[in-house]
Structure formats: C-alpha cells, structure tokens
Amino acid sequence: MTFIILYLQIQVKNVSRLCHAKPIVTVNGRFPGPTIYVREGDRVLVNVTNHAKYNMSIHWYANLYLT
C-alpha cells in the first residue's frame, strides 16, 4: 500500500486558438489536467487550491486496467 499526496492548482488561463482568445480552466497549468495513477489499496490525499474567481467542482473518471 502506498500513500500518495496530490497538490492540484486550479487556474483560469487565456488561450489563443485560431485567432480567438478564450479562457479555459487548467489544473497545474495543463488542460486537460494530469492523469493520476493509483493501485487498489493505495491511499490518496488530494489538496486542491482554487485560484479561479468562481467555485469549481472536479469530476473524476476511473478506468480499470487489469495487468
């Protein structure tokens, strides 16, 4: 069993695509946010700091891969 601590920084950044600037939400400066790898039995502590002007929620997706 492993204990994992994650620090996530939520920010809104302006991104220019096809000559249009648009604000997007980033996690640790990335969009999409980072991939988190854990194994069954691991303990995970997630510390999230929201630097955006408005409230956020994080939606987690889980995929099971048998190896």
C-alpha positions in Angstrom: 0.0 0.0 0.0 1.3 3.5 -0.9 0.2 6.9 0.4 0.0 9.5 -2.3 -0.4 13.2 -1.8 -1.5 15.3 -4.8 -1.5 19.1 -5.0 -3.8 20.5 -7.6 -3.8 24.2 -8.5 -7.0 25.3 -10.4 -6.5 28.4 -12.6 -8.2 30.1 -15.5 -5.8 31.0 -18.3 -6.4 32.7 -21.6 -5.6 30.6 -24.6 -5.5 31.7 -28.2 -6.7 29.2 -30.8 -7.4 30.2 -34.4 -7.0 33.9 -33.6 -9.6 33.8 -30.8 -8.7 34.2 -27.1 -10.7 32.1 -24.8 -10.5 31.5 -21.0 -10.1 27.8 -20.0 -9.8 26.1 -16.7 -6.4 24.4 -16.1 -5.2 22.1 -13.4 -1.5 22.6 -12.6 -1.3 24.7 -15.8 -2.5 21.9 -18.0 -5.6 21.2 -20.0 -6.8 18.5 -19.6 -5.5 18.0 -16.1 -2.9 15.4 -15.1 -3.5 11.7 -15.2 -3.4 10.1 -11.8 -2.2 6.5 -11.4 -3.0 4.5 -8.3 -3.4 0.9 -7.4 -6.1 -0.8 -5.4 -5.4 -0.3 -1.7 -3.4 2.9 -2.2 -4.4 5.9 0.0 -4.7 9.2 -1.8 -4.9 12.7 -0.3 -5.9 15.4 -2.8 -5.1 19.0 -1.8 -6.9 21.4 -4.2 -6.4 25.2 -4.3 -8.9 27.1 -6.4 -7.3 30.3 -7.8 -10.3 31.0 -10.1 -12.8 33.7 -9.4 -15.7 31.3 -9.1 -16.4 27.9 -7.4 -15.3 24.7 -9.1 -16.1 21.1 -8.9 -13.8 18.3 -10.1 -15.3 15.3 -11.9 -13.3 12.1 -11.5 -13.3 9.3 -14.1 -12.0 5.9 -13.2 -10.8 3.3 -15.6 -9.8 -0.2 -14.5 -7.0 -1.8 -16.4 -6.1 -5.4 -15.4 -2.4 -6.2 -15.9 
